[in-house]
Amino acid sequence: MTKKAKIVLLAGGLLLGGALLPSHTPAHARTVHFTPDTNSAVVSGTVEGTEMIPFRLALREGQRLDVQCHSRKKGIFFVVKDPTGAVIYKSAESPQPDRWTGQASAPGRYTLAVYQQHPATRKGQTAFFRLHLTVAEASAAGFLP
């Protein structure tokens, strides 16, 4: 095989491999830690292009999680996944895409991932975001997500 043929095959493989990538590229997950005697935390970051910025936090069964996502740009959304990786909430499909309250149905590490969804995403533009997270024990009366 000639050098030119190898380059063509390599380039074709890279193009096909890129077509198989998910629409949102995940980044390395950061773990959210709560300081002693507090039940809330604020985490922030910058999302660029199609990347997803994941955060993980440990919840016990029955705990309530409140999430508020702030950004100056429109089109910044987040998803919440349970310990099995199943998506339990997509803010892009909500009438209030900047907030969510839900109850942990099982103990484990839950994932929140922030991403962009608008035309600037394809151009690789960045957007700053801030997540306000609050964890509370479920009330005795119960909680409906």
Secondary structure by P-SEA (a helix, b strand, c coil): ccaaaaaaaaaaaaaaaaaacccccccbbbbbbbcccccbbbbbbbbcccbbbbbbbbbcccbbbbbbbbbccccccbbbbcccccccccccccccccccccccccccbbbbbbbbbccccccbbbbbbbbbbbbbccccccccc
